[in-house]
Amino acid sequence: MSTILELDARSTQGAYWGFMAQRKEMQGGAWEWISDRILINSFHESEDPSLRAYYKLADSLPRNETLYGFRWVGVDFFGDAGPPGDSAVCAGYERLTSGAEYVEYQVVQDSFVKIFWRIDSLMWPKVRSIDLALAVDSIQGHYSVIKADISRDSNFVFIKLPDPIGYYKFITQPYWGDPISSLSIPIERLDHLPPAIPSKLTGKIDSLGRVELSWQKNTEADLWGYRIYYANNLTDEFSLLNHEPTWKNQYLDTVDINNLTPKIYYKILALDRRGNYSAFSEILEIVKPDTIAPATPLIKGLRQYKNKSIALIRMSGSSSEDVYVYRLMRTNGKDSIYQVYMTYSSLPADTIVVDTTVAYADTYHYLLSAEDYSHNTSYSEPFSISIIEDGIRPSYPVENAVLDTVRHQVVINWKRPLRSKEKFILYKSIHGGTYSRAATIDLIDGQYVDKDIPIDFDVKYKVKTLYSDGTYSKARDIEVVIKR
């Protein structure tokens, strides 16, 4: 075993030419020169004063585990030695290659434990004591010696267990050198009792979707923490939010509020350090701030009623469930700003609204809105209609009407259209009387035969074109020609 001696001689202020070192055994030995040579500084010309005054010497120790003293002695230019400096003490030793280690443990009555240990017998001559240390906060926590100088005649230690868990390790103290620690051993009491169910779970959500949860803290000494679960619907399976339990009785979550699920649900459970779980808390329901407009309501049709100053609007409400008001709005050519015409708390499919406030020759624009409880609003496509005065729609032309005196009938002919939903409304007057409705005929028929005529053939006709949107033309006379 060897040692290194070092000297900073700046305090001698250059009084010595060189230095020599002495050594003695501290248990009654005498000071002896380590070497008969004077140690000269090879850096005496260096600009660094610390290097010019630096001396270093290596020495081999005669024996290990023995205290030796060392000191420096200055020698001047005439070879005379000055007074020796202060001494320093050191000893050489061989490090322990192993120490006491854990074998197994046995829990007794859930309150005490027997910890069995062993050590290599070759290490005993170098061991001063074996201690047992405990940490209660964590396996990397602060360890304190709870059993010092364990008896060498027993291979176990019998101690009381902390509640709920303790972390143990053996510390081997050598006569010389640093102690050796064994691996830490976690030992816990037997426990099958779960923590109490968390209570008073509350929460709030802001406009950005940040959720703050809090609950009453459990009082169990072995509580490990809480796990939080969530679901978007009560019928969904709840998902775990935090894989590492939180020991705080509060939790921050962020949820997406730009979707169609109006609520979010939370529940929590507590667990202890032995892995026992409580039952779930009561489910907390939180209503999300609504940023999504309702599904669009519909104006499905708009028509004038029978050429009168009446508009018929067919509407269907939104499929969203959170709509609290519908507004039917209207404007006309004289005013470009929509005004609320009517409001509804609900709007079943194919609701017909009758607007009797329209006027002839004006154009009206209709718009339907749906507003939810969070004041999000959606709008239908606008619909427009021009209210036409009675008789303005053109009549479909009749080609001829022929009175056949032989067959006692009148045949009315017109050009058959390829496709048409329009109709003729035929009116008839007998003997100069009042015209009454005689028939409604599809234009696509192209012909109508009237066999119900008087004997004297005194009959007159008028015809009105009825359009598919319910409007119609003026009634006009049909000239009847007698077949010769």
FILO-410674 format. One line per 2 residues: number of its first residue (from 1); for each residue x, y, z of C-alpha. Coordinates in steps of 0.1 Angstrom, whole numbers. Layout:
! residues N
NUM	X Y Z ~ ...
***
This chain:
! residues 484
1	0 0 0 ~ 14 34 -9
3	7 71 -1 ~ 14 104 -18
5	28 134 1 ~ 23 169 -12
7	36 203 0 ~ 28 239 -8
9	59 257 5 ~ 49 293 -4
11	47 301 34 ~ 85 295 38
13	91 325 14 ~ 120 308 -3
15	141 302 29 ~ 149 266 19
17	167 251 -10 ~ 147 218 -8
19	127 196 15 ~ 130 161 30
21	101 139 45 ~ 100 119 77
23	77 90 87 ~ 69 73 120
25	46 46 133 ~ 21 63 156
27	21 35 181 ~ 54 43 198
29	77 46 167 ~ 104 72 161
31	107 97 132 ~ 128 83 103
33	138 99 70 ~ 119 84 41
35	148 92 18 ~ 183 106 23
37	180 128 -8 ~ 168 164 -8
39	137 170 -29 ~ 143 199 -53
41	115 217 -72 ~ 119 213 -109
43	96 242 -116 ~ 117 268 -98
45	119 290 -129 ~ 81 289 -136
47	61 321 -136 ~ 34 304 -116
49	43 309 -79 ~ 22 278 -69
51	43 256 -92 ~ 76 271 -79
53	65 261 -43 ~ 50 226 -51
55	66 194 -39 ~ 54 158 -42
57	68 125 -29 ~ 55 89 -30
59	60 64 -1 ~ 53 28 4
61	37 19 38 ~ 54 -10 56
63	21 -25 69 ~ -17 -21 63
65	-41 -11 90 ~ -14 7 109
67	-14 45 116 ~ 16 64 103
69	26 100 107 ~ 43 121 80
71	60 156 81 ~ 82 178 59
73	116 193 69 ~ 132 222 51
75	169 222 42 ~ 187 255 34
77	216 261 10 ~ 242 251 36
79	226 217 42 ~ 211 226 76
81	176 213 84 ~ 150 237 97
83	123 229 122 ~ 98 202 110
85	63 211 99 ~ 30 199 111
87	24 161 108 ~ -4 143 89
89	-17 108 98 ~ -29 81 74
91	-32 43 73 ~ -34 17 45
93	-62 -9 43 ~ -79 -34 20
95	-115 -26 11 ~ -143 -50 20
97	-153 -69 -10 ~ -188 -78 4
99	-210 -71 34 ~ -241 -83 52
101	-270 -91 28 ~ -307 -99 30
103	-318 -136 27 ~ -356 -136 35
105	-382 -122 59 ~ -412 -135 78
107	-440 -113 90 ~ -453 -122 124
109	-488 -112 136 ~ -489 -85 109
111	-469 -62 133 ~ -434 -77 136
113	-409 -91 111 ~ -379 -115 112
115	-353 -104 87 ~ -327 -131 80
117	-292 -121 68 ~ -258 -135 60
119	-222 -124 54 ~ -191 -141 39
121	-171 -155 69 ~ -139 -142 54
123	-151 -107 59 ~ -156 -110 97
125	-120 -101 108 ~ -124 -68 90
127	-160 -60 102 ~ -164 -37 132
129	-203 -39 133 ~ -234 -46 112
131	-264 -22 116 ~ -300 -23 103
133	-313 9 88 ~ -350 19 80
135	-367 44 56 ~ -404 49 57
137	-410 74 29 ~ -396 55 -1
139	-370 31 -12 ~ -347 60 -20
141	-357 79 11 ~ -338 89 43
143	-324 58 62 ~ -318 58 99
145	-301 31 119 ~ -327 13 141
147	-306 -17 152 ~ -269 -11 158
149	-242 -37 162 ~ -263 -68 154
151	-252 -99 172 ~ -229 -121 152
153	-244 -152 170 ~ -279 -148 153
155	-287 -149 116 ~ -319 -128 119
157	-332 -95 133 ~ -366 -93 150
159	-382 -58 149 ~ -416 -41 148
161	-430 -31 114 ~ -440 5 107
163	-474 11 93 ~ -480 6 64
165	-445 -2 49 ~ -408 0 57
167	-377 -1 36 ~ -347 -19 52
169	-311 -24 44 ~ -280 -37 62
171	-250 -15 67 ~ -216 -32 73
173	-191 -10 91 ~ -154 -21 86
175	-126 -12 110 ~ -109 6 81
177	-125 23 51 ~ -161 31 41
179	-192 11 50 ~ -211 -12 26
181	-249 -11 22 ~ -270 -40 11
183	-299 -37 -14 ~ -331 -22 1
185	-359 -45 11 ~ -395 -32 11
187	-416 -50 38 ~ -453 -41 44
189	-479 -52 68 ~ -506 -76 56
191	-537 -56 48 ~ -568 -64 28
193	-590 -34 38 ~ -596 -9 10
195	-596 28 16 ~ -629 46 21
197	-649 56 -10 ~ -639 92 -20
199	-668 116 -13 ~ -680 151 -22
201	-667 150 -58 ~ -673 184 -74
203	-661 200 -106 ~ -664 230 -129
205	-655 238 -165 ~ -646 270 -182
207	-652 282 -217 ~ -620 266 -230
209	-628 231 -217 ~ -606 232 -187
211	-621 211 -159 ~ -612 215 -122
213	-621 185 -100 ~ -619 183 -62
215	-631 160 -35 ~ -628 153 2
217	-594 139 11 ~ -591 104 26
219	-576 100 61 ~ -559 65 57
221	-522 65 67 ~ -514 41 39
223	-532 60 12 ~ -513 59 -21
225	-535 82 -41 ~ -565 84 -64
227	-574 74 -99 ~ -598 94 -121
229	-621 80 -147 ~ -643 97 -173
231	-669 90 -200 ~ -687 112 -226
233	-720 93 -220 ~ -734 75 -190
235	-738 44 -211 ~ -702 44 -222
237	-674 25 -205 ~ -654 48 -183
239	-617 54 -192 ~ -587 60 -169
241	-573 95 -170 ~ -542 92 -148
243	-521 60 -149 ~ -500 72 -120
245	-522 78 -90 ~ -524 114 -78
247	-520 120 -41 ~ -537 154 -42
249	-575 157 -37 ~ -579 177 -69
251	-573 172 -106 ~ -571 193 -137
253	-584 179 -170 ~ -590 194 -205
255	-618 183 -227 ~ -629 190 -263
257	-659 212 -263 ~ -663 213 -301
259	-682 181 -304 ~ -718 169 -301
261	-716 154 -266 ~ -731 180 -243
263	-719 165 -210 ~ -689 147 -195
265	-690 123 -165 ~ -663 116 -139
267	-659 91 -110 ~ -628 84 -88
269	-615 57 -66 ~ -588 56 -38
271	-561 30 -35 ~ -535 23 -8
273	-499 12 -9 ~ -509 -25 -7
275	-529 -22 -39 ~ -564 -23 -22
277	-590 -3 -42 ~ -620 15 -29
279	-654 14 -47 ~ -661 42 -71
281	-674 75 -59 ~ -707 88 -71
283	-707 99 -107 ~ -702 136 -113
285	-720 151 -143 ~ -706 183 -159
287	-724 202 -187 ~ -699 214 -213
289	-700 249 -226 ~ -719 246 -259
291	-700 261 -289 ~ -717 242 -316
293	-748 256 -333 ~ -779 233 -336
295	-785 212 -367 ~ -799 235 -394
297	-837 239 -394 ~ -855 237 -428
299	-879 257 -448 ~ -891 229 -471
301	-916 247 -492 ~ -931 282 -498
303	-962 289 -520 ~ -990 313 -525
305	-1024 301 -515 ~ -1049 301 -544
307	-1038 335 -558 ~ -1048 351 -525
309	-1027 374 -504 ~ -1017 344 -483
311	-983 326 -481 ~ -980 290 -469
313	-946 281 -454 ~ -938 244 -447
315	-910 240 -421 ~ -892 213 -400
317	-873 220 -368 ~ -837 211 -360
319	-827 175 -350 ~ -807 189 -321
321	-822 184 -287 ~ -810 216 -270
323	-830 241 -292 ~ -851 264 -270
325	-865 288 -296 ~ -872 290 -334
327	-876 323 -352 ~ -893 327 -385
329	-880 359 -400 ~ -893 378 -431
331	-884 407 -452 ~ -898 421 -484
333	-886 442 -513 ~ -892 474 -495
335	-871 465 -465 ~ -839 444 -468
337	-837 437 -430 ~ -851 405 -417
339	-877 410 -390 ~ -890 383 -366
341	-924 372 -379 ~ -931 344 -354
343	-914 324 -327 ~ -919 288 -316
345	-906 267 -287 ~ -909 235 -308
347	-913 229 -345 ~ -925 194 -355
349	-917 181 -390 ~ -937 196 -419
351	-953 223 -398 ~ -974 246 -420
353	-975 283 -412 ~ -1000 306 -428
355	-989 342 -434 ~ -1019 364 -441
357	-1000 396 -438 ~ -984 395 -473
359	-996 419 -500 ~ -1001 416 -537
361	-972 425 -560 ~ -946 423 -532
363	-917 399 -530 ~ -910 383 -496
365	-879 365 -482 ~ -882 340 -454
367	-855 327 -431 ~ -858 302 -402
369	-833 302 -372 ~ -828 277 -344
371	-811 289 -311 ~ -800 266 -283
373	-796 273 -246 ~ -760 285 -251
375	-772 311 -277 ~ -756 293 -306
377	-778 298 -337 ~ -781 281 -371
379	-801 293 -401 ~ -820 276 -429
381	-815 285 -465 ~ -836 316 -474
383	-868 312 -495 ~ -884 339 -516
385	-919 343 -530 ~ -937 370 -551
387	-974 374 -543 ~ -993 375 -576
389	-1026 393 -579 ~ -1056 372 -589
391	-1056 366 -627 ~ -1021 376 -634
393	-1010 341 -642 ~ -1015 333 -679
395	-1042 310 -692 ~ -1034 279 -711
397	-1050 283 -746 ~ -1081 263 -756
399	-1080 255 -794 ~ -1118 251 -799
401	-1151 240 -784 ~ -1175 222 -808
403	-1212 216 -801 ~ -1223 184 -817
405	-1261 186 -820 ~ -1264 150 -833
407	-1246 135 -804 ~ -1258 161 -780
409	-1224 170 -766 ~ -1198 197 -765
411	-1161 187 -772 ~ -1134 211 -759
413	-1099 206 -773 ~ -1065 220 -765
415	-1029 211 -774 ~ -1017 184 -751
417	-984 193 -733 ~ -957 166 -730
419	-955 169 -693 ~ -976 190 -670
421	-991 191 -636 ~ -1014 220 -644
423	-1051 216 -646 ~ -1082 233 -662
425	-1111 243 -639 ~ -1142 244 -661
427	-1172 265 -653 ~ -1206 262 -670
429	-1237 284 -673 ~ -1271 270 -685
431	-1298 293 -699 ~ -1278 324 -689
433	-1276 315 -652 ~ -1247 317 -628
435	-1215 299 -637 ~ -1208 269 -615
437	-1178 246 -614 ~ -1183 217 -638
439	-1150 198 -638 ~ -1113 198 -630
441	-1093 184 -659 ~ -1056 175 -663
443	-1040 195 -692 ~ -1022 164 -703
445	-1056 149 -713 ~ -1059 172 -743
447	-1097 170 -745 ~ -1129 172 -725
449	-1164 160 -736 ~ -1194 174 -718
451	-1225 153 -725 ~ -1246 170 -698
453	-1261 198 -719 ~ -1297 212 -721
455	-1321 202 -750 ~ -1320 236 -765
457	-1282 237 -763 ~ -1282 270 -744
459	-1248 265 -726 ~ -1218 287 -720
461	-1183 279 -706 ~ -1154 296 -688
463	-1120 280 -681 ~ -1093 288 -655
465	-1058 274 -655 ~ -1048 260 -621
467	-1010 258 -616 ~ -991 233 -595
469	-981 259 -569 ~ -1018 266 -562
471	-1020 298 -582 ~ -1043 302 -612
473	-1052 325 -641 ~ -1083 345 -647
475	-1113 327 -659 ~ -1119 334 -696
477	-1148 326 -719 ~ -1147 297 -743
479	-1164 303 -777 ~ -1186 273 -786
481	-1189 265 -823 ~ -1219 245 -837
483	-1209 216 -858 ~ -1225 217 -892
***
